[in-house]
Amino acid sequence: MSAISAADVTGGQGPWRLVDTGPLDGPANMAVDESLLRHFDPASSLPVLRLYGWEPPAFSAGRFQRPEEALLLDRCAAAGIPVVRRITGGGVIYHAAELTYAVVCAPRHISGARGVKETFRALTAFLLRFYGNLGITASWAMDSPLAGGGYGVRTPICFAGKEEYDIVAGGRKIGGNAQRRLKDAIFQHGSIPLSCAISEALPFFREPPAGLVDGTTSLAQLGVTADPAWLRGELARAFGETLGVELIPLALTAEEGATASGLGAGRYGGDAWNLHGETP
């Protein structure tokens, strides 16, 4: 299908594309995220909200991270668990039973947000509405007296660290979010654990920090065990309501799909990029 552009619509900030690719494997997921960013034209493209999952489970490492510092790579390989590299920074994440989102937009699509922190706050606010609609009391870490502070400390494992705009429930971190900014484009993706999978991942971490399991939580631990497809719909609804935009379900364009296929087979299909950060 051909791309739909912002010029095709009128009114307000215009609608956003909703791209629900469902669960894919690790290389395919990272390839689709990068393809959406590569094909995004800040001047003419519609902004994008993508929803997806991970099958089979995989680890993702941050853009500038050395995954061997956090993971026992031989053990991951022996267990058949892929390790892929994101285009965003941060630490290693284990993706198993998870609802994941990605946003691609221009700064002008985020009303009232100017700086990096303002944008990050604006693009995580929908998560608070989503959790609230599910009956979960959640907040940004900086607003929670139970979060404990200590923001910005670099850790090789994402869920072991805490930033001001991480989402917490009962003082425990739920999911993680990371953003990459280009000159005229913003890319952000984040995870929402459906159930706790940290215990599954522990044997693959080189030095799991104390308190990692107790410092995180998931929807199931908070009493929400709804169907993932229904949760994706609720997440999209919360996004639209929070940003005040209409979401139009659209598939990847032919060009985006072709680029993703190439990236999945090349860049994200081998160790050069995934383990060493080198472009093959």
C-alpha positions in Angstrom: 0.0 0.0 0.0 1.2 3.6 -0.5 2.0 5.9 2.4 -0.7 8.2 3.8 0.7 11.7 4.5 -0.3 14.5 6.9 -1.4 16.4 3.8 -4.2 13.9 3.2 -6.0 14.9 6.4 -7.1 18.1 8.0 -7.9 19.4 11.4 -6.0 19.8 14.7 -2.7 17.9 14.7 -4.2 15.4 12.4 -4.5 11.6 13.1 -1.8 9.2 13.9 -1.2 5.8 12.3 -1.8 2.8 14.5 0.4 -0.1 13.3 -0.3 -3.3 15.2 2.2 -5.9 14.0 1.4 -8.4 16.8 4.2 -10.6 18.2 7.3 -11.0 16.1 10.8 -12.3 16.9 13.5 -10.1 18.2 15.3 -9.3 14.9 12.0 -8.6 13.1 10.8 -6.3 15.9 13.9 -4.2 15.9 13.9 -4.1 12.1 10.4 -2.8 12.0 11.1 -0.1 14.5 14.1 1.1 12.6 12.2 0.9 9.3 9.4 3.1 10.6 12.0 5.7 11.7 13.9 5.6 8.4 10.8 6.1 6.4 9.4 8.9 8.6 9.4 12.3 6.9 9.0 14.9 9.7 7.4 17.3 7.2 4.8 15.1 5.5 4.4 11.7 7.3 1.7 10.9 9.8 3.1 10.2 13.3 3.0 6.5 14.2 2.1 4.4 17.2 3.2 0.8 16.8 2.0 -2.0 19.1 3.8 -5.4 19.2 4.9 -8.4 21.3 7.8 -10.8 21.3 7.7 -14.5 20.2 10.0 -16.1 21.1 11.4 -14.3 24.1 14.6 -12.2 23.5 17.0 -9.9 25.2 17.5 -6.4 23.8 20.6 -4.4 24.6 20.9 -0.6 24.5 22.4 1.2 21.4 25.8 1.9 23.0 25.9 -1.1 25.4 28.3 -4.0 25.4 25.8 -6.9 26.0 28.6 -9.2 27.2 28.9 -6.9 30.3 25.4 -7.7 31.3 24.7 -11.1 29.8 26.2 -14.6 29.7 26.1 -14.7 25.9 27.1 -18.4 25.6 24.3 -19.4 27.9 21.8 -17.3 25.9 23.0 -19.0 22.7 22.8 -22.4 24.2 19.2 -21.7 25.3 18.3 -20.3 21.9 17.4 -16.8 23.3 18.3 -14.1 20.7 20.1 -11.0 21.8 19.3 -7.9 19.6 20.4 -4.3 19.8 18.0 -1.4 20.0 18.3 1.9 18.3 17.7 3.5 21.7 20.0 3.7 24.7 19.7 2.1 28.1 20.3 -1.3 29.6 19.4 -4.9 28.8 15.7 -5.9 28.8 14.3 -9.4 28.8 11.2 -9.4 26.6 8.8 -12.3 27.2 5.1 -11.9 28.0 5.1 -8.2 27.2 3.1 -5.5 25.4 5.5 -3.2 23.7 4.9 0.2 22.0 6.9 2.4 19.6 6.3 6.0 18.7 7.7 7.8 15.7 6.8 11.5 15.4 8.1 15.1 14.9 8.4 17.5 17.8 5.4 19.4 16.4 3.2 16.4 17.0 3.7 16.7 20.8 1.6 19.7 21.9 3.4 21.9 24.5 6.5 19.8 24.8 9.8 21.4 23.9 12.8 19.8 25.6 13.8 16.2 25.9 12.3 15.8 29.4 9.0 17.5 28.5 8.7 15.2 25.4 9.5 12.1 27.5 6.9 13.2 30.1 4.3 13.8 27.3 5.0 10.5 25.6 4.8 8.5 28.8 1.7 10.2 30.2 -0.6 7.8 28.2 0.8 4.9 30.2 -0.5 6.5 33.4 -4.0 6.8 31.9 -3.7 3.2 30.7 -2.8 1.9 34.1 -5.4 4.1 35.7 -8.1 2.7 33.4 -7.1 -0.8 34.5 -7.6 0.2 38.2 -3.8 0.4 38.9 -2.5 3.4 40.9 0.7 4.3 39.0 2.8 7.5 38.8 6.1 8.8 37.5 8.9 7.7 39.8 9.6 11.4 40.7 6.1 11.7 42.0 6.1 8.6 44.1 7.3 8.8 47.8 7.9 5.0 47.6 10.2 5.1 44.6 13.3 5.9 46.7 15.1 8.3 44.4 18.6 7.6 43.1 17.6 8.6 39.6 20.0 8.5 36.6 22.4 5.8 37.9 23.6 3.9 34.9 23.0 0.1 35.2 23.6 -2.6 32.6 20.1 -4.0 33.3 17.3 -1.6 32.5 14.9 -2.7 35.3 17.7 -2.2 37.8 17.9 1.5 37.2 15.4 4.3 37.7 14.7 7.6 35.9 12.4 10.4 36.9 9.8 9.5 34.3 9.9 5.8 34.8 6.4 4.5 35.7 6.1 2.9 39.2 3.2 1.2 41.0 3.5 0.7 44.7 7.1 2.0 44.4 8.1 -0.8 42.0 9.1 -0.1 38.4 6.7 -1.4 35.8 8.2 -1.6 32.3 10.8 0.6 30.8 10.9 3.4 28.2 13.7 4.8 26.0 13.8 7.7 23.5 16.1 8.6 20.6 16.0 12.1 19.1 17.1 13.0 15.6 17.2 16.5 14.3 13.5 16.6 13.4 12.2 13.3 14.6 11.5 11.5 17.9 11.5 7.8 18.3 10.5 6.2 21.6 9.6 2.7 22.6 8.7 1.0 25.8 7.6 -2.2 27.5 4.7 -3.2 29.7 5.2 -6.6 31.3 2.1 -8.8 31.2 3.6 -11.1 33.8 6.9 -11.1 35.7 9.6 -12.7 33.7 12.6 -11.4 35.5 13.1 -14.7 37.4 13.3 -16.5 34.0 16.1 -14.1 32.9 18.2 -14.2 36.1 20.3 -17.2 35.0 21.4 -15.3 31.9 22.6 -12.1 33.7 26.3 -11.9 34.5 25.8 -10.2 37.8 22.1 -9.6 38.6 21.8 -6.9 41.2 20.2 -7.6 44.5 16.5 -6.6 44.7 15.9 -6.8 41.0 12.9 -9.0 41.3 11.4 -7.2 44.3 11.9 -3.8 42.6 9.8 -4.6 39.6 6.2 -5.5 38.9 3.9 -6.5 36.1 0.2 -6.4 35.2 -0.4 -9.9 36.5 1.2 -9.1 39.8 -1.1 -6.0 40.0 -4.2 -8.2 39.4 -4.7 -7.6 35.6 -4.7 -10.8 33.5 -6.8 -9.7 30.6 -6.3 -10.9 27.0 -3.3 -9.2 25.3 -5.3 -8.2 22.3 -7.8 -6.4 24.6 -4.9 -4.7 26.4 -3.5 -3.5 23.1 -6.9 -1.9 22.4 -6.9 -0.2 25.8 -3.4 1.1 25.3 -4.3 2.6 22.0 -7.4 4.2 23.5 -5.4 5.7 26.4 -2.8 7.0 23.8 -5.5 8.7 21.7 -7.3 10.2 24.7 -4.1 11.5 26.3 -2.7 13.1 23.2 -6.2 14.1 21.9 -5.6 12.4 18.5 -7.4 9.9 16.4 -5.7 6.7 15.6 -6.1 5.2 12.1 -5.2 1.5 11.9 -2.8 1.0 9.0 -0.4 -1.7 8.0 3.2 -1.2 7.2 3.7 0.3 3.7 5.3 -1.8 1.0 8.4 0.3 1.4 8.5 0.0 5.2 8.0 -3.8 4.9 10.8 -4.2 2.4 13.2 -2.2 4.5 12.3 -4.1 7.6 12.8 -7.4 5.8 16.2 -6.3 4.7 17.2 -5.1 8.1 15.9 -8.2 9.7 18.0 -10.5 7.5 21.1 -8.2 7.6 21.7 -5.8 10.4 19.5 -7.6 13.0 20.2 -11.1 11.7 23.8 -11.3 12.8 26.3 -10.7 15.6 28.1 -7.7 14.1 25.3 -5.3 15.0 23.5 -7.1 17.7 26.6 -8.0 19.8 29.2 -5.4 18.7 27.2 -2.4 17.4 28.9 -2.6 14.0 27.0 -2.0 10.8 27.5 -5.2 8.6 
